[in-house]
């Protein structure tokens, strides 16, 4: 949904500041709120685009990439997931059920954060009926190397998921890593635009209806 302008030689950018504070052990409420709002607004604007990439097919289940770092209370990415616009709109009324189930996967036996491997994550037996033959939304807050989301997606596919849609709040880009510099030079030329499509190379309008 966005890029984080990391390790900027001119000083810490607002995007890096927000994401670093959000990822801290005791994140300020403002940073958490900003990440939740970004998730909700961008997925609302571009929900139709996401549907177009999936030929109009619906998600059956939503989950998120878990962390090995234990925290008190709800996992922070679980809260990000609940702010995805389509899931917000799926909150049931009285005497009705959600169309998209919410499930949690677990970390696996492999503890290799820089390696893409399905056994870094595990799908519990009690969760498998919601994964087997289903279309799954997989949410994460930060994409650094990409191996966490790739590994979690592989674990879901091995558990029988028909498809896995990865949705990440921000991709961390760093000026001190040469392969990132061309993309950083491109995306930092102008202010962040939430209407810049996250699925296609175009600019989108406010959804109608």
C-alpha positions in Angstrom: 0.0 0.0 0.0 2.9 2.4 0.5 6.7 2.7 0.6 8.8 3.7 3.7 11.6 6.1 2.9 14.3 4.5 5.2 17.8 5.5 6.0 17.5 8.8 4.2 20.8 10.6 4.2 18.9 13.9 4.7 17.4 12.7 8.0 14.6 10.4 9.1 11.5 10.7 6.9 8.0 10.9 8.3 7.2 7.4 6.8 10.2 5.9 8.5 9.4 7.6 11.8 5.8 6.4 11.7 6.6 2.8 10.9 9.5 2.6 13.4 7.3 3.9 16.2 4.5 1.6 15.2 6.9 -1.4 15.4 8.3 -0.4 18.8 7.4 -2.4 21.9 5.2 0.4 23.2 3.9 2.2 20.1 2.4 5.7 20.5 -1.3 5.8 19.8 -0.8 8.3 17.0 1.5 5.9 15.0 -0.9 3.0 15.5 -3.9 5.1 14.4 -2.0 6.4 11.3 -1.2 2.8 10.2 -4.8 1.7 10.8 -6.2 4.7 8.9 -3.8 4.2 6.0 -4.9 0.5 5.8 -8.6 1.4 5.8 -8.5 4.3 3.4 -6.3 2.7 0.8 -8.1 -0.6 0.8 -11.4 1.3 0.5 -10.3 3.4 -2.4 -8.7 0.4 -4.3 -11.0 -2.5 -3.3 -12.5 -2.6 -6.8 -9.0 -2.8 -8.2 -8.1 -5.7 -5.9 -11.3 -7.5 -7.0 -10.4 -6.9 -10.6 -7.0 -8.7 -10.1 -8.9 -11.6 -8.6 -11.6 -11.7 -11.3 -14.2 -10.7 -8.8 -13.8 -13.7 -6.6 -14.3 -13.1 -2.8 -11.9 -14.0 0.0 -13.1 -16.8 2.3 -10.7 -16.3 5.1 -8.4 -13.5 6.4 -5.2 -14.0 8.4 -2.0 -12.3 9.1 1.8 -13.0 9.3 2.5 -13.8 12.9 5.7 -12.7 14.7 8.0 -14.7 17.0 8.1 -11.7 19.3 5.5 -12.1 22.0 3.5 -9.1 23.1 0.7 -8.6 25.6 -2.8 -8.3 24.2 -3.7 -8.5 20.6 -1.1 -9.0 18.0 -0.6 -5.6 16.3 -1.0 -7.0 12.8 -4.3 -8.6 13.8 -5.6 -5.0 14.4 -4.3 -3.9 11.0 -6.1 -6.8 9.4 -9.5 -5.8 11.0 -9.1 -2.3 9.3 -9.0 -3.7 5.8 -12.1 -2.0 4.3 -13.7 -5.1 3.0 -13.4 -6.8 6.4 -14.8 -3.6 8.1 -17.8 -3.9 5.8 -18.2 -7.6 6.7 -19.0 -7.0 10.3 -22.2 -9.0 10.9 -25.5 -7.5 12.0 -27.6 -9.2 14.7 -28.3 -12.9 14.0 -26.0 -13.1 11.0 -22.5 -14.3 10.4 -19.4 -12.9 8.7 -18.8 -14.0 5.1 -15.0 -13.8 5.5 -13.7 -15.8 8.5 -10.8 -14.5 10.6 -8.2 -17.1 11.5 -4.7 -17.1 13.0 -1.8 -19.1 11.9 1.3 -19.8 14.0 5.1 -19.6 13.7 6.7 -22.8 12.7 9.8 -24.7 13.7 12.2 -22.9 11.3 13.6 -19.7 12.8 15.4 -18.2 9.8 14.0 -14.7 9.2 16.0 -14.1 6.0 15.0 -17.3 4.3 11.7 -18.0 2.5 10.6 -21.4 3.7 7.1 -22.8 4.4 8.1 -24.3 7.7 8.7 -20.9 9.2 4.9 -20.9 9.8 2.3 -23.5 10.6 -1.5 -23.9 10.1 -3.0 -25.5 13.2 -5.3 -28.4 12.6 -8.3 -26.5 14.0 -7.7 -23.8 11.4 -7.3 -26.1 8.3 -11.0 -26.3 7.5 -11.0 -22.6 6.9 -7.9 -22.8 4.7 -8.4 -26.0 2.6 -10.0 -25.1 -0.8 -10.4 -21.5 0.3 -9.3 -18.1 -1.0 -7.2 -16.4 1.7 -6.2 -12.8 2.4 -2.8 -12.6 4.1 -1.9 -9.3 5.8 1.4 -8.0 7.1 2.5 -4.5 8.3 6.1 -4.3 6.9 7.8 -5.8 3.9 11.6 -5.8 4.3 13.0 -8.8 2.5 9.6 -10.3 1.6 10.5 -13.7 3.0 8.0 -13.6 5.9 5.0 -13.1 3.6 6.3 -15.5 1.0 6.9 -18.1 3.7 3.4 -17.6 5.3 1.8 -17.8 1.8 3.7 -21.0 1.1 2.5 -22.5 4.4 -1.1 -21.6 3.5 -0.8 -23.1 0.1 0.6 -26.3 1.5 -2.4 -26.4 3.9 -4.7 -26.4 0.9 -5.5 -22.8 0.1 -6.8 -22.3 -3.4 -5.2 -18.8 -3.6 -3.4 -16.4 -1.2 -3.6 -12.6 -1.7 -0.8 -10.8 0.1 -1.5 -7.3 1.4 1.2 -5.3 3.1 1.0 -1.8 4.7 4.4 -0.7 3.7 7.6 -1.8 1.9 10.7 -0.7 3.7 13.2 0.9 1.2 16.7 2.0 2.3 19.0 4.5 0.7 22.0 2.6 2.0 21.0 -0.5 -0.1 21.9 0.2 -3.7 19.2 -2.0 -5.3 16.6 0.2 -3.6 17.9 3.6 -4.7 16.3 3.7 -8.2 12.8 3.0 -6.8 13.4 5.5 -3.9 14.4 8.2 -6.4 11.1 7.5 -8.2 8.7 7.4 -5.4 10.1 10.3 -3.3 9.8 12.8 -6.2 6.3 13.7 -4.9 4.2 13.4 -1.8 2.4 10.1 -1.1 -0.8 9.8 -3.1 -3.4 7.3 -1.7 -5.1 7.4 -5.1 -2.1 5.8 -6.8 -3.4 2.3 -7.5 -1.9 -0.5 -5.5 -2.9 -3.1 -8.1 -2.4 -1.3 -11.5 -0.3 1.4 -13.0 -2.9 4.2 -12.8 -4.5 6.7 -10.5 -8.0 5.9 -9.1 -11.0 8.0 -8.2 -13.1 8.0 -5.0 -15.3 4.9 -5.1 -18.9 5.5 -6.0 -21.9 4.0 -4.2 
